[in-house]
């Protein structure tokens, strides 16, 4: 099954906690601190892999977590860094942050990679907190937080040439005759319900051709397979527009031509700016042979050719099952590609995710004060507050004092007092609760 869109959750590794430890060795009286630092948490990395063709794997597994860093150990031993998690995606996949809708990475080349979620930093052991006046720190730093986010994976095929047209006009047959691809071919609409790729060998080089599922009127608004496959045309460099010039299904080929181009324009004006070659297929049904003399007496073909050429497009007669006219079309497509390959490729207009701002996290030092009516207690929360709280040794007066001063200096304590905080009231930080008493309170 071809899957070109998936939503997954990713989570980097948490940093390991620093260790509180003191030397306990024979003949070393009053040994100093020897707690090591925690290891860094693993990153979540996306990498493009040309051997993948679909996002099917992400339909069954929705959550991906990197390894946490190990905690620091005694004897100044550092904790092991968490292993990075590399998530491989097909070439042509865009990674979008769901919360902001911004593009994090556009994976257009094999081996391309980027870090989507950085692991938390390892916490410092108590060895790192020694000073001339603090010889035996009885606390260490907690590891940095993991980053967790939901991302959208959206795959757009990367092909040099895209085949477009109404259903059942012969696109799959053209792909089969021009390449070694073996798409499903039958005489009914939407035989192709997923894009097919094939490689066309031309002289000493090659190019990739994609058979896009048939477009119908209203596709730009989601009718038929609509947006599911119109988006795959965006990355192609040249279009071959296949039209049933015989009108075998009772439609006018000129109207078919105009309707398809109208749908392309409604989806994106840039699609019509791509070089487009028109293949007038099924000339054999009109009774026309491959010779130019036969074509010049075929009124239906001449009417169609004059109309399309008047629009500025080249028209090539073709009978795909018989292989007639295919070589001329491929040569012309290759010539167009050589022109396009010389031009700088346009960068898609997407709002890019700001990784620098994500690293800085301006909200990190903010302490929030609130009141929980159900639990009848005051609540303090904040990222740096939680890290300091997790680093606090509640058996050490100096460590407790540091926590209290941090809360007081943040202004959160005054904010709680304005809400009605009084001596004996409960304050909760995460899952821990304690009673508040002012320094001047008479016990």
GUVEXLO-608167 format. One record per residue (C-alpha): chain; z, x, y. Coordinates in nm, 2 decimals. Layout:
BEGIN
- A, Z, X, Y $
...
// end
This chain:
BEGIN
- A, 0.00, 0.00, 0.00 $
- A, -0.09, 0.13, 0.35 $
- A, 0.21, 0.12, 0.58 $
- A, 0.16, 0.23, 0.94 $
- A, 0.49, 0.13, 1.10 $
- A, 0.85, 0.17, 1.01 $
- A, 1.20, 0.16, 1.17 $
- A, 1.46, 0.40, 1.05 $
- A, 1.81, 0.53, 1.15 $
- A, 1.87, 0.90, 1.19 $
- A, 2.20, 1.08, 1.22 $
- A, 2.26, 1.45, 1.28 $
- A, 2.55, 1.64, 1.13 $
- A, 2.90, 1.65, 1.29 $
- A, 3.03, 1.99, 1.39 $
- A, 3.31, 2.13, 1.17 $
- A, 3.66, 2.13, 1.32 $
- A, 3.82, 2.46, 1.42 $
- A, 4.11, 2.58, 1.20 $
- A, 4.48, 2.62, 1.30 $
- A, 4.62, 2.90, 1.10 $
- A, 4.85, 3.20, 1.13 $
- A, 4.85, 3.53, 0.94 $
- A, 5.10, 3.52, 0.66 $
- A, 5.08, 3.86, 0.50 $
- A, 5.34, 4.10, 0.37 $
- A, 5.46, 4.36, 0.61 $
- A, 5.30, 4.18, 0.91 $
- A, 5.59, 4.03, 1.09 $
- A, 5.50, 3.74, 1.33 $
- A, 5.13, 3.75, 1.24 $
- A, 4.91, 3.61, 1.51 $
- A, 4.66, 3.32, 1.49 $
- A, 4.36, 3.36, 1.25 $
- A, 4.19, 3.02, 1.24 $
- A, 3.81, 3.04, 1.23 $
- A, 3.55, 2.82, 1.41 $
- A, 3.38, 2.52, 1.25 $
- A, 3.02, 2.53, 1.15 $
- A, 2.74, 2.36, 1.35 $
- A, 2.62, 2.02, 1.22 $
- A, 2.26, 2.00, 1.08 $
- A, 1.97, 1.89, 1.30 $
- A, 1.73, 1.60, 1.22 $
- A, 1.38, 1.74, 1.24 $
- A, 1.04, 1.55, 1.21 $
- A, 0.75, 1.75, 1.07 $
- A, 0.38, 1.64, 1.04 $
- A, 0.24, 1.68, 0.69 $
- A, -0.14, 1.64, 0.63 $
- A, -0.07, 1.56, 0.26 $
- A, 0.09, 1.22, 0.35 $
- A, -0.13, 0.92, 0.42 $
- A, 0.12, 0.64, 0.48 $
- A, 0.47, 0.55, 0.59 $
- A, 0.54, 0.38, 0.26 $
- A, 0.84, 0.60, 0.18 $
- A, 1.02, 0.47, 0.49 $
- A, 1.00, 0.11, 0.37 $
- A, 1.25, 0.17, 0.10 $
- A, 1.48, 0.43, 0.26 $
- A, 1.60, 0.34, 0.61 $
- A, 1.88, 0.58, 0.69 $
- A, 1.86, 0.96, 0.71 $
- A, 2.16, 1.19, 0.77 $
- A, 2.18, 1.57, 0.81 $
- A, 2.47, 1.76, 0.66 $
- A, 2.80, 1.80, 0.85 $
- A, 2.92, 2.15, 0.95 $
- A, 3.21, 2.28, 0.74 $
- A, 3.56, 2.32, 0.89 $
- A, 3.68, 2.67, 1.00 $
- A, 3.92, 2.85, 0.76 $
- A, 4.20, 3.09, 0.77 $
- A, 4.15, 3.47, 0.80 $
- A, 3.90, 3.40, 1.09 $
- A, 3.64, 3.27, 0.85 $
- A, 3.38, 3.05, 1.01 $
- A, 3.28, 2.72, 0.85 $
- A, 2.93, 2.70, 0.71 $
- A, 2.66, 2.54, 0.93 $
- A, 2.53, 2.20, 0.80 $
- A, 2.18, 2.21, 0.65 $
- A, 1.90, 2.06, 0.87 $
- A, 1.73, 1.75, 0.75 $
- A, 1.35, 1.78, 0.77 $
- A, 1.17, 1.44, 0.76 $
- A, 0.80, 1.47, 0.69 $
- A, 0.56, 1.21, 0.83 $
- A, 0.18, 1.18, 0.82 $
- A, -0.03, 1.35, 1.08 $
- A, -0.10, 1.09, 1.35 $
- A, 0.25, 0.95, 1.36 $
- A, 0.43, 0.88, 1.69 $
- A, 0.81, 0.89, 1.69 $
- A, 0.96, 0.65, 1.95 $
- A, 1.32, 0.60, 2.05 $
- A, 1.40, 0.23, 2.00 $
- A, 1.67, 0.21, 2.26 $
- A, 1.45, 0.34, 2.55 $
- A, 1.10, 0.28, 2.41 $
- A, 1.01, 0.63, 2.51 $
- A, 0.79, 0.87, 2.31 $
- A, 0.99, 1.15, 2.14 $
- A, 0.70, 1.32, 1.96 $
- A, 0.33, 1.27, 1.89 $
- A, 0.25, 1.44, 1.56 $
- A, -0.11, 1.53, 1.58 $
- A, -0.13, 1.86, 1.39 $
- A, -0.02, 1.97, 1.05 $
- A, 0.31, 2.16, 1.06 $
- A, 0.40, 2.03, 1.41 $
- A, 0.77, 1.96, 1.44 $
- A, 1.05, 1.88, 1.68 $
- A, 1.43, 1.82, 1.67 $
- A, 1.50, 1.45, 1.71 $
- A, 1.88, 1.47, 1.69 $
- A, 2.08, 1.79, 1.74 $
- A, 2.38, 1.85, 1.53 $
- A, 2.73, 1.87, 1.68 $
- A, 2.87, 2.21, 1.78 $
- A, 3.14, 2.37, 1.57 $
- A, 3.49, 2.35, 1.71 $
- A, 3.68, 2.66, 1.80 $
- A, 3.97, 2.78, 1.59 $
- A, 4.31, 2.86, 1.74 $
- A, 4.21, 3.23, 1.75 $
- A, 3.99, 3.14, 2.05 $
- A, 4.27, 2.99, 2.25 $
- A, 4.50, 3.30, 2.28 $
- A, 4.58, 3.42, 2.63 $
- A, 4.84, 3.67, 2.76 $
- A, 5.08, 3.39, 2.81 $
- A, 4.99, 3.19, 2.50 $
- A, 5.01, 3.42, 2.20 $
- A, 5.04, 3.16, 1.93 $
- A, 4.83, 2.85, 2.01 $
- A, 4.91, 2.57, 1.76 $
- A, 4.59, 2.37, 1.82 $
- A, 4.22, 2.40, 1.76 $
- A, 3.91, 2.23, 1.89 $
- A, 3.75, 1.93, 1.70 $
- A, 3.38, 1.96, 1.61 $
- A, 3.11, 1.81, 1.83 $
- A, 2.99, 1.46, 1.76 $
- A, 2.68, 1.38, 1.56 $
- A, 2.39, 1.20, 1.73 $
- A, 2.28, 0.87, 1.58 $
- A, 1.98, 0.68, 1.69 $
- A, 1.72, 0.43, 1.57 $
- A, 1.36, 0.55, 1.59 $
- A, 1.03, 0.37, 1.54 $
- A, 0.75, 0.55, 1.34 $
- A, 0.40, 0.43, 1.43 $
- A, 0.10, 0.59, 1.26 $
- A, -0.24, 0.60, 1.41 $
- A, -0.52, 0.75, 1.20 $
- A, -0.68, 1.06, 1.33 $
- A, -1.05, 1.05, 1.26 $
- A, -1.35, 1.19, 1.44 $
- A, -1.57, 0.89, 1.39 $
- A, -1.46, 0.52, 1.35 $
- A, -1.66, 0.24, 1.20 $
- A, -1.62, -0.09, 1.38 $
- A, -1.78, -0.43, 1.34 $
- A, -1.73, -0.78, 1.20 $
- A, -1.61, -0.83, 0.84 $
- A, -1.87, -0.79, 0.57 $
- A, -2.13, -0.61, 0.78 $
- A, -2.15, -0.30, 0.56 $
- A, -1.90, -0.06, 0.71 $
- A, -1.74, 0.03, 0.37 $
- A, -2.09, 0.08, 0.22 $
- A, -2.18, 0.32, 0.49 $
- A, -1.86, 0.51, 0.44 $
- A, -1.93, 0.53, 0.06 $
- A, -2.29, 0.65, 0.11 $
- A, -2.20, 0.91, 0.37 $
- A, -1.89, 1.05, 0.21 $
- A, -1.71, 1.09, -0.13 $
- A, -1.47, 0.81, -0.04 $
- A, -1.47, 0.51, -0.27 $
- A, -1.35, 0.21, -0.07 $
- A, -1.34, -0.14, -0.22 $
- A, -1.68, -0.32, -0.17 $
- A, -1.74, -0.69, -0.22 $
- A, -1.94, -0.97, -0.06 $
- A, -1.65, -1.15, 0.11 $
- A, -1.46, -1.11, 0.44 $
- A, -1.17, -0.86, 0.47 $
- A, -1.25, -0.67, 0.15 $
- A, -1.11, -0.38, 0.35 $
- A, -0.75, -0.46, 0.45 $
- A, -0.64, -0.10, 0.50 $
- A, -0.82, 0.19, 0.67 $
- A, -1.02, 0.43, 0.45 $
- A, -1.10, 0.79, 0.54 $
- A, -1.39, 1.01, 0.42 $
- A, -1.52, 1.35, 0.50 $
- A, -1.89, 1.38, 0.60 $
- A, -2.04, 1.72, 0.53 $
- A, -2.28, 1.82, 0.80 $
- A, -2.45, 2.16, 0.80 $
- A, -2.18, 2.43, 0.78 $
- A, -1.91, 2.20, 0.90 $
- A, -1.77, 1.85, 0.85 $
- A, -1.60, 1.56, 1.03 $
- A, -1.37, 1.27, 0.93 $
- A, -1.50, 0.92, 0.93 $
- A, -1.27, 0.61, 0.92 $
- A, -1.36, 0.26, 0.80 $
- A, -1.15, 0.02, 1.01 $
- A, -1.09, -0.33, 0.88 $
- A, -1.32, -0.59, 1.02 $
- A, -1.25, -0.72, 1.37 $
- A, -1.28, -1.09, 1.45 $
- A, -1.29, -1.28, 1.78 $
- A, -0.93, -1.29, 1.92 $
- A, -0.83, -0.96, 1.74 $
- A, -0.70, -0.82, 2.07 $
- A, -0.45, -1.10, 2.08 $
- A, -0.34, -1.05, 1.72 $
- A, -0.59, -1.27, 1.53 $
- A, -0.69, -1.16, 1.18 $
- A, -0.56, -0.80, 1.13 $
- A, -0.56, -0.77, 1.51 $
- A, -0.34, -0.51, 1.65 $
- A, -0.26, -0.37, 1.30 $
- A, -0.59, -0.19, 1.30 $
- A, -0.73, -0.19, 1.65 $
- A, -0.47, 0.08, 1.73 $
- A, -0.63, 0.31, 1.47 $
- A, -0.95, 0.32, 1.68 $
- A, -0.76, 0.47, 1.97 $
- A, -0.76, 0.83, 1.82 $
- A, -1.13, 0.83, 1.71 $
- A, -1.37, 1.03, 1.92 $
- A, -1.70, 0.85, 1.85 $
- A, -1.76, 0.49, 1.74 $
- A, -2.04, 0.37, 1.50 $
- A, -2.07, -0.01, 1.57 $
- A, -2.22, -0.17, 1.25 $
- A, -2.40, -0.50, 1.31 $
- A, -2.56, -0.74, 1.06 $
- A, -2.89, -0.76, 1.23 $
- A, -3.02, -1.00, 0.97 $
- A, -2.77, -1.27, 1.06 $
- A, -2.72, -1.33, 0.69 $
- A, -2.39, -1.52, 0.76 $
- A, -2.55, -1.75, 1.02 $
- A, -2.43, -1.56, 1.32 $
- A, -2.65, -1.41, 1.60 $
- A, -2.63, -1.03, 1.59 $
- A, -2.64, -1.00, 1.97 $
- A, -2.34, -1.23, 2.00 $
- A, -2.17, -1.02, 1.73 $
- A, -2.23, -0.71, 1.92 $
- A, -2.09, -0.85, 2.25 $
- A, -1.79, -1.01, 2.09 $
- A, -1.68, -0.69, 1.92 $
- A, -1.71, -0.49, 2.24 $
- A, -1.53, -0.76, 2.43 $
- A, -1.23, -0.73, 2.18 $
- A, -1.23, -0.36, 2.22 $
- A, -1.22, -0.39, 2.60 $
- A, -0.94, -0.64, 2.59 $
- A, -0.73, -0.42, 2.37 $
- A, -0.80, -0.11, 2.59 $
- A, -1.08, -0.03, 2.84 $
- A, -1.08, 0.33, 2.71 $
- A, -1.22, 0.22, 2.38 $
- A, -1.55, 0.12, 2.55 $
- A, -1.55, 0.46, 2.72 $
- A, -1.59, 0.64, 2.38 $
- A, -1.95, 0.73, 2.28 $
- A, -2.08, 0.44, 2.07 $
- A, -2.38, 0.44, 1.83 $
- A, -2.51, 0.11, 1.70 $
- A, -2.62, 0.07, 1.34 $
- A, -2.85, -0.23, 1.28 $
- A, -2.77, -0.29, 0.92 $
- A, -2.93, -0.51, 0.65 $
- A, -3.29, -0.46, 0.78 $
- A, -3.40, -0.50, 0.42 $
- A, -3.30, -0.87, 0.43 $
- A, -3.54, -0.91, 0.72 $
- A, -3.81, -0.77, 0.50 $
- A, -3.84, -0.46, 0.71 $
- A, -3.91, -0.12, 0.55 $
- A, -3.79, 0.21, 0.66 $
- A, -4.12, 0.30, 0.83 $
- A, -4.14, 0.26, 1.21 $
- A, -4.46, 0.06, 1.17 $
- A, -4.28, -0.21, 0.97 $
- A, -4.00, -0.22, 1.22 $
- A, -4.23, -0.28, 1.52 $
- A, -4.35, -0.61, 1.37 $
- A, -4.00, -0.73, 1.29 $
- A, -3.92, -0.97, 1.58 $
- A, -3.54, -1.01, 1.51 $
- A, -3.48, -0.63, 1.50 $
- A, -3.69, -0.57, 1.82 $
- A, -3.50, -0.85, 2.00 $
- A, -3.17, -0.69, 1.91 $
- A, -3.28, -0.33, 1.98 $
- A, -3.41, -0.42, 2.33 $
- A, -3.09, -0.60, 2.42 $
- A, -2.86, -0.32, 2.30 $
- A, -3.07, -0.04, 2.45 $
- A, -3.06, -0.23, 2.77 $
- A, -2.69, -0.19, 2.76 $
- A, -2.72, 0.19, 2.74 $
- A, -2.66, 0.23, 2.36 $
- A, -2.88, 0.40, 2.09 $
- A, -2.98, 0.17, 1.80 $
- A, -3.06, 0.29, 1.45 $
- A, -3.20, 0.06, 1.18 $
- A, -3.02, 0.09, 0.85 $
- A, -3.00, -0.04, 0.50 $
- A, -2.67, 0.10, 0.38 $
- A, -2.70, 0.02, 0.00 $
- A, -3.04, 0.18, -0.01 $
- A, -2.93, 0.48, 0.20 $
- A, -3.20, 0.41, 0.46 $
- A, -3.13, 0.53, 0.82 $
- A, -2.79, 0.68, 0.73 $
- A, -2.89, 1.04, 0.79 $
- A, -3.02, 0.97, 1.14 $
- A, -2.70, 0.80, 1.23 $
- A, -2.48, 1.08, 1.10 $
- A, -2.69, 1.35, 1.28 $
- A, -2.65, 1.15, 1.61 $
- A, -2.28, 1.10, 1.55 $
- A, -2.24, 1.48, 1.49 $
- A, -2.43, 1.56, 1.80 $
- A, -2.20, 1.33, 2.00 $
- A, -1.90, 1.49, 1.84 $
- A, -2.01, 1.84, 1.94 $
- A, -2.03, 1.72, 2.30 $
- A, -1.69, 1.55, 2.28 $
- A, -1.52, 1.85, 2.11 $
- A, -1.61, 2.06, 2.42 $
- A, -1.41, 1.83, 2.64 $
- A, -1.03, 1.85, 2.67 $
- A, -0.86, 1.58, 2.47 $
- A, -0.69, 1.31, 2.67 $
- A, -0.31, 1.30, 2.65 $
- A, -0.20, 0.94, 2.58 $
- A, -0.01, 0.78, 2.87 $
- A, 0.34, 0.73, 2.73 $
- A, 0.67, 0.77, 2.90 $
- A, 0.83, 1.07, 2.74 $
- A, 1.18, 1.10, 2.61 $
- A, 1.40, 1.33, 2.82 $
- A, 1.56, 1.57, 2.57 $
- A, 1.73, 1.77, 2.85 $
- A, 1.91, 1.46, 2.98 $
- A, 2.00, 1.37, 2.62 $
- A, 2.17, 1.71, 2.58 $
- A, 2.35, 1.69, 2.91 $
- A, 2.48, 1.33, 2.85 $
- A, 2.61, 1.24, 3.20 $
- A, 2.84, 0.98, 3.04 $
- A, 3.02, 1.24, 2.83 $
- A, 3.32, 1.30, 3.06 $
- A, 3.37, 0.93, 3.16 $
- A, 3.69, 0.77, 3.04 $
- A, 3.68, 0.39, 3.02 $
- A, 3.98, 0.17, 3.05 $
- A, 4.00, -0.19, 2.91 $
- A, 4.24, -0.45, 2.78 $
- A, 4.21, -0.60, 2.44 $
- A, 4.35, -0.96, 2.47 $
- A, 4.34, -1.02, 2.09 $
- A, 4.56, -0.71, 2.01 $
- A, 4.75, -0.73, 2.34 $
- A, 4.70, -0.37, 2.41 $
- A, 4.53, -0.14, 2.66 $
- A, 4.23, 0.06, 2.54 $
- A, 4.10, 0.40, 2.64 $
- A, 3.76, 0.53, 2.53 $
- A, 3.52, 0.81, 2.61 $
- A, 3.33, 1.08, 2.43 $
- A, 3.51, 1.38, 2.57 $
- A, 3.84, 1.19, 2.55 $
- A, 3.79, 1.14, 2.18 $
- A, 3.70, 1.50, 2.12 $
- A, 4.02, 1.62, 2.30 $
- A, 4.22, 1.35, 2.12 $
- A, 4.09, 1.47, 1.79 $
- A, 4.18, 1.83, 1.89 $
- A, 4.54, 1.74, 1.98 $
- A, 4.83, 1.87, 1.77 $
- A, 5.09, 1.59, 1.81 $
- A, 5.36, 1.83, 1.69 $
- A, 5.28, 2.07, 1.98 $
- A, 5.42, 1.99, 2.32 $
- A, 5.16, 2.19, 2.51 $
- A, 4.87, 2.02, 2.33 $
- A, 5.02, 1.68, 2.40 $
- A, 5.07, 1.77, 2.76 $
- A, 4.70, 1.87, 2.79 $
- A, 4.59, 1.53, 2.65 $
- A, 4.81, 1.35, 2.90 $
- A, 4.69, 1.55, 3.20 $
- A, 4.33, 1.49, 3.10 $
- A, 4.38, 1.11, 3.09 $
- A, 4.58, 1.12, 3.42 $
- A, 4.32, 1.34, 3.60 $
- A, 4.03, 1.12, 3.49 $
- A, 4.18, 0.83, 3.69 $
- A, 4.20, 0.61, 3.38 $
- A, 4.58, 0.59, 3.40 $
- A, 4.57, 0.45, 3.75 $
- A, 4.31, 0.20, 3.64 $
- A, 4.53, 0.08, 3.36 $
- A, 4.82, 0.04, 3.60 $
- A, 4.61, -0.17, 3.82 $
- A, 4.54, -0.39, 3.52 $
- A, 4.91, -0.43, 3.47 $
- A, 5.02, -0.14, 3.25 $
- A, 5.40, -0.11, 3.24 $
- A, 5.66, 0.09, 3.05 $
- A, 5.67, 0.00, 2.68 $
- A, 5.31, -0.13, 2.67 $
- A, 5.07, -0.02, 2.39 $
- A, 4.77, 0.21, 2.46 $
- A, 4.51, 0.25, 2.19 $
- A, 4.27, 0.54, 2.15 $
- A, 4.03, 0.49, 1.86 $
- A, 4.26, 0.37, 1.57 $
- A, 4.58, 0.53, 1.71 $
- A, 4.83, 0.34, 1.92 $
- A, 5.13, 0.47, 2.12 $
- A, 5.37, 0.33, 2.37 $
- A, 5.34, 0.42, 2.74 $
- A, 5.65, 0.54, 2.94 $
- A, 5.64, 0.68, 3.29 $
- A, 5.77, 1.03, 3.34 $
- A, 6.05, 0.89, 3.56 $
- A, 6.15, 0.62, 3.32 $
- A, 6.52, 0.61, 3.23 $
- A, 6.54, 0.60, 2.86 $
// end
